[in-house]
Structures are given as structure tokens and as C-alpha cells.
Amino acid sequence: MKQTLTFLTILFFVTISAFTADIIKTSEGDLSITCVGHASVMMEFKGLVIHIDPFSRAGDYTKTPKADLILSTHHHGDHLDTGAIDAIKKEGTIVVLTEIASTSYAGGQVMKNGETKTFKGLQIEAVPAYNIKHQRSEGNPYHPKGEGNGYVITFGDKRIYIAGDTENIPEMKNLKAIDIAFLPVNLPYTMNAEMAKAAVLSFKPKIVYPYHFKFGESQLEQFVAAMKDVEGIELRIR
């Protein structure tokens, strides 16, 4: 199968409604995916609105649809933006947090690495997200093992992997039947181009969205170039 490279240049948007959603067909209806920016993603499915790592600098969350489910991958401010969370909460909203994040935002549901839970009828798996190589100082990784989550969300017959802030860790080889993966390409905090390619090859999703990057950064360009010889995987840049 020939690889597809899809490019969309985004300069600036004031509101999330200005973004174009990708529509994914599932066995239970359409899944709408909106790449807001940074590490922020919004999904809509069967009347539910799901926000992952909403961040006020990525979009105007006073104008987005209110959330039924919010997933935070870890406690850093660009992934646990309490102002953005409060802007999109409504009665009945479930906020899923890591254990550390729960000390900064009350009332959430805690998930630890390895746990699987169901929220709003959606199966959510919390998987590891951490650094091995990239460190603030010797023995002090940017994201220590056990603190952050990636999430695998099941929508009908489709499995979506949101990696969070992570490198190409060994646990990625345990990911099964991933249809769509969001992988961070953001030095020095997450992966460089070769790490991101190695991550893709370790579990072979059907579609890959690089995220948590800045347009014009060389690592994104290098990742696109590195993926040119990978067959059967669609690379989408949003």
C-alpha cells in the first residue's frame, strides 16, 4: 500500500470552531477528530464530546462544545490547564487524571498505568508514558516512569492511541490493533524523528498524527522524511 502524506498548514486560529475535523468511520458511527494544537485534541462520537489535554493557548475553550469526558495525560501545565478544564466542564462531565494531577485538580477520576476503565460507555486504557533518554539532569527525566499516562480509547471497532509526553518506550510493543496514533515530536521533552519512526514501527498503527510540535521545527520535517520508506501507514500533518 502506498503511503499517504497529508499536509495542512495552520498559522493561527482564534476559536476551535475554525478548525477542520477529520471524520473516521467506525462500526458504531462517525468519529470526528479535531487537532486543536499543541497536545490538545477534541473528539466527537455518538453525541459525546471528548477533550484530551485542553490547553488555553491552543484554542479558545470558551467557544468549544462542552465536554462529556476530559482526559489529562499528566500534571504539567500544558496538559493540566485547570482554566481550560473549567471552561468546558458541564454537569456530569468526567475528568480523568493521573494520580499526581489529582492533587492539583479535585473531583477527577484517577487512572494509573495498566488500568482499564469505562467512562460514558467508552473503554479507556491507561498506558505508560515516560522518558528514557531525555533528562533535565542526570537521573531526572523530563517525564519519570509511572507519573504520566497515554490513553487507548475504543470507538466501536477503532482503537485510538493518545501517547502523551513520552519517548519510544518498550511498552509500545504491547499495543495491539491500533488504528490511529497521536505521537509527540517535541525535543527535548519527548521524541526526535528517529524515535518517532521507531515508535511507529513497534506497533504499526494505520494512521499516525504527529502532535505536540511547532510548525517549522526540523524534527517534524525529519520525521516526515524518515517515514517516506514506510509502507502501509498514513501520515497526517494537521
N, C-alpha and C positions, 0 to 999 in steps of 0.2 A: 504494500500500500504506500502510495506516495505521501510524504509528509506535507502538511499544510502549514504555512506561516501566515497568520492573520494579524495585520497591524492597524491600530487606531491611535492617532496622535491626540493627546489630551493636553491642552495648555492650561485652562483654568475653568472651573465651574463654581457657581455661587451656591446652587442647590442641587441636591441629589436627583431631583426630577429631570435635570438636564442630561443625565447620563443615559446611554442606550443599554438596555438589558439584553443578555443572551438568553435564548429560550432552549431548554433541553427537554426533549421528550422522555417521559418515564411511563412505566406501566400504570401509574395512577394519575396521569395528567401532566401538564406542563410545569416545569421548574424554571423560574425566572431568576437569573443571576445578574446582579449589578455590581461591578467593580467600582467602588466609590473612590478609592485611592489609599495610598499608604498600605496598611494591612486591613483596611475596612472593606467588608463585603456585605451586601444585602441580598437575601434570597426570598422568594415568594412561592408558596406551594399550597394548593388546596385551601386557599383563604388565609393561610398563616404567613406572617412576616417574620423573618429570622434575620437578625443582625449579628455579625461577627466582628468583634473588636471595633465598635463605633468610636470614631475619633473626630473631635470637632474641627480640627484643622484639615480634615479630608473632605468634609461636606457640611452643609447646614442641616443639622439634625432637628431643627425646629420645623422643618418643612417636609421631612420624610414621613412615610407611613409609620404609625406607632407599631411597636414590636410586640409580638406574642412570645418570642423567645430571643434572648440575648446570650451569646457565648463570648466569654473573655478568655483568651489563651493564657494570660499571665498578668502580673501585677504592675508592670511598667506603665507609665502614664499614657503612652501612645496606644496601649492595649486595654487599659482600665481607665477610661476617661469618664469619671463619675458624672460630669456635666452632660455629656452626650447620652449616657445611660438614662439619666433622669429625664432628658428631653424626649426620649422615645418610649418611656415606660407608660403603661396604662394599667387599669385594674386587671389583674390576672396575668400580667407579664412575668415570665420566669427568667431569672438571671442565673446563668451557670458560671461558676467561678472556680479558680484553683483555691487550695487551702489558704495560701498566703494572701491572695486577693480578697478573700472573705474577711480578713481582718481590717480591710480598708473600705469595704462596701457591705453594709449589713443587709440581711434578708435574702441572700442568694442561696442557690443550691450548689454544694461543693462536689466536684468530681476530682478524683485522683487518677494518676496514670494506671491504666489497666482496667478501669471500671467501665461498665456499660449500663446506661440508664435510658429510660423512655420519658420524654417530655413532649407534651402536646401531640402525642401519637407518633413522634419521630424517635427512632433509635439513635442514640448518641454514644459513641465510643471515645473515651479519653485515652490518648496515646502519648508516649514521651516526646518531649521537645527540649533540646538542650545543645550546648556547645561541647565539643571535644578539643578542638584546636584553638579557637579564638578566645582569648582571655584578656581581662582588664590588666591582670598582673599574674605572675606565676602562681598557679593553683587557684586562681579566681576567675572562672569562666564568666562570660557575659550572661549566660543563662545556665545555671547549675542544673544538673540532672535531678529530676523529681519535683522541680518548682513549677514548670510550665506544662501546659497541655497542647497537643494537637488534637483535632477532633475529626472523627469519621462520622458523617451523617448519612443515614439511609433515607432516600426519597423513592418510594416504590422499588423499582429494580435497579436504581442507580445509587452508587456509593461515592460520596464526595469527601475528599480529604483536605482539611484546612491544617497546614503544617504548623502554624505559629512560628515563633522565633526558634529556629533550630538549624543544625548542620545536617549532613547526610549521615545520620546515626545508624548503627547496626539494626535497630528495631524496625527500620523501614522495610527490611526484607520480610518482615512478618505481615505487612499489609497485603490483603488479598482482594482481588476483584475491584480495584479502584477505577472508577470511570473518569473522574475529574480530580485533579490535584492542584492545589494552590501552594506554590513553593517560594520561599523568600530568597531573594538575591540581593543582599544588602550587607556589604562589608563595612566595618569589621564584625558586625554583630551576628550575622547568620552565614550564608553560603556565598562562595565565589562561583564563577561559571562552571568550573570543573566539578565542584562539589554538587552543584545543582544537577548537572548531567548525570553524575554517579547516582544521585537520588532517583532520578527518573528511571535509570536502567535497573535499579534494585527492585522496583515493584511494578514498573511498566503501566502507568495509567494510560487511558485512551486519549485524554486531553490534559494539557498542562497550561496553567496560568502562572507565569512568574508574577509575584506581587511583592509588596514591601520594598519597592525600588524607586529610584528617581530617574526620570527620563534623561537621557544623555550620559548616564553613567556607563563606563566601559564594561563593567561586569555584565550588564544586561546585553549589550552588543556581543560580548564574547560568548554568552550563553546561547544566544540565537545562532551564532556561527558554529558553536560546538554541536548543536542539535541538528545541523544540516545533514549529517550522515546517519541519523537515527530514523529508521523506517517505522511507519505504522503508528506514530504518535503525533497528534495535532498540537501545535504550539500556538497559543493565543496571547497576544500582547494587547492589553487594554489600559 
